[in-house]
């Protein structure tokens, strides 16, 4: 699997880890219905999930991660 594809799946998994619980919590503890549940869950997940970026460097292909809970940009092995 290419590093570009891995970065995509890392982003998808990272977003899902925050989206599903946020969706369920909003659905359970608020009176919102329909899109009004999905919208806030999307925004919460967008802000909290880590961001992965694939880059070609002089040393080869690499994946980097940035997250609000970790300072700086980190290389993913």
C-alpha positions, 0 to 999 in steps of 0.5 A: 500500500502506498504512503499516500493511501495510508495517509488517507486511511489514517485521516479517515480512521482518525476522523471516525474515532471522534465522529461516531462518539460525538454523533451518538452523544449529541443524538442522546443528550440533545433534542436535535434531529436529522442534519442538526446532529450530523453538523455539530458532530462533523465540526467537533470531529474536524477540530479534534481529529489528527491531520495526516499529510503525505509528502515527497522529501529528499529522503523519500516518501513520508507521512507527517501528522499534526494534532492539537493535543501534540505540539509540532509536526511529527513523522509517522513511521 
